[in-house]
């Protein structure tokens, strides 16, 4: 798996995690309109799609997809649309993606074709629908990515941007404040 593919996964992770803020009701039925949230995101292959879980002032879950600024799906966009059970949240992950694109590997072993990246950055909540209508806020996220890449026919590590990892771990976690 090439570093370009890693960057794609990192961008996807960033986007998935960017949607950390949303509205919900408390255990007592009151509407929550602001507070601290935490988010956990797991990514699909090559950073495409993923599952998102929110806790704290928001208790919700769903899926994320990379989009453009108007929320239309696009591969490796700088925005993420989180489709949750109680509405959607659009997040601008441009700064977080930039941190991922410039991250240096913490492990990069060409003998075993394994590598790992860790990076952090902020995301801005742009808009929401349903329960999350009018949402604003920002979140600080940390991405962790590790993979074992494939080999070429000659036996060297395949670092092509189109190479898919043989196995990978990709997660984004973070916290921040939201209001809506």
N, C-alpha and C positions, 0 to 999 in steps of 0.2 A: 504494500500500500504506500503510495507516495505521500509526501508531505502535503501536496495539494489536496489529496483526498482527506487527509487529516484535517486540513483547514476547512474543508467542506463539512466534515462531521462537526468540527468545533463551531462553525457558524450555525449549523442546525441545532446544536445543543444550546447555543446562546439564545437562539430564537425561542426554543421551547421553554426555556427557563425564564424568559423575559416576562411572561404573563403571570406574575406572582400576586397581583392584587385583584381582589374582587369582593363583591358584597355578599352577605348571607344573613341568616338570622341566628341568634344565640340559642342555647338550649332552652331558654325561657320564652322564646318567640319574639324577642325584641329585634328590630332591624339594626344591624351594625353598619355604620356609615364611615368609619375610619379606624385605623389602628395598625398594629404590627402584623405582618404576614411572613410566612415561611413558604418556600416552594422547593419541590423535588421534581426533577425531570429525568426520564430515561429516554434515550434516543433509539430510533430504528437504524437499520443499515445505512451507512453513508450519511447519517444525520437527517435522513428523510423521515418525517413523522416522529411521533413519540408520545409518551404518556406523561401527564402533568398532575401533580397533587399539591393543593394549597392547604395550609393549616394556619391557625391563629384567627385573626379577624375575618378571614375567609376560610370556609370549609367547603371545598369543591374539588372536582377532578374532571379530566377529559383528555383531549388530544390537541396537539399543536401542528401547525403547518407553516412553512416559510412563505412569506407574501411580499408584495410591494407595499408602498405607503398607503394605498387605498384598500388593502386587504385582499387583493387578488393573488391566488397561489402562483408562486414562481420558484424555481429551483435556486436555492442559496440566496434568498432575498435578505434585506436588512431589517425586515419587520417579521413578526411572528403573530399569527392569529391563533388564539387559544379558544377552542370550542369546548366550553364547560357545560355542565348540566343546567346551570342557571343563567347562561348567557355567554357572550363572547368578550374577549379582551384583545385589543391590538396593542402590541408593544414594539417600540423602536429599539432595536438591538445593534445599531450601527457601531457604537463605541465598544460594546462587548465583542462584536465580531472582529473589529480592528485589533483588539487585544489578542484574540485567538489567532488571527492571521500572522501576527508578529511574534507569537510565543515560540520559544526555543524548547526543544525536547529536554525533559529531565532524564530520560533514558533514550538512547539511540544506538542500538547494537546491530551492526551489519552482519555479524556472525550468526545471530539467532533471528534476524529480521524482526526484532521487537523494538517498540518505542512507546514513550508515554509523554503526555503534555499536561500541564496544569496552568491555568491562567484565571484572572479575575477581572471584573469590570462592572460597570453600571448599565442598567437599561431604564428607559422611560416608558411609562404607561401612557398611551396616546388616547385611547377611547375604549368604550365598551357598549354592549347592548344588554337588554334584559335587566337582570338584577344589577349589572355592572355599568349601566348607563350613567355617563358623567364621571366615571372613575378617573382619577389622576394619582400619580405617585411615582416613586423610583425604587429600584431594587439593586442591591449589590449582590452579584452572582459569582460563583466559582465553578469552573468547569474542570472535569477530570476525564482524561481519555487515555486508554492504553490499548495496544493492539499487537498482534503478530501478523506480519504481512506475508504474502505469497512469494514464491521464487520464480524467476524466469526459467526458460528451458535450459539455459546455461548454468543455472544454479545460484545466480546472484539474487539479491533482494530486488523484487519488482517495486520500484519507487515511482511508477507511472501514476499520474493523477487519476487514471481510470482503473487502477488495480484495487480490488476489494480485499479487505482484511480477511484472514482465515478465522480469526476470533478477535473480539474487541469488547471493551467496557467503556461506556460513555454515560456520564451523569453530570447534571448541573444542579447545584443547590444554592440557596440564597435567602435573603430576608430584606425587608424594607417596610416602608409606611405607605398606606393608601388612604384615599378619602373619596367619597362619591355621594 
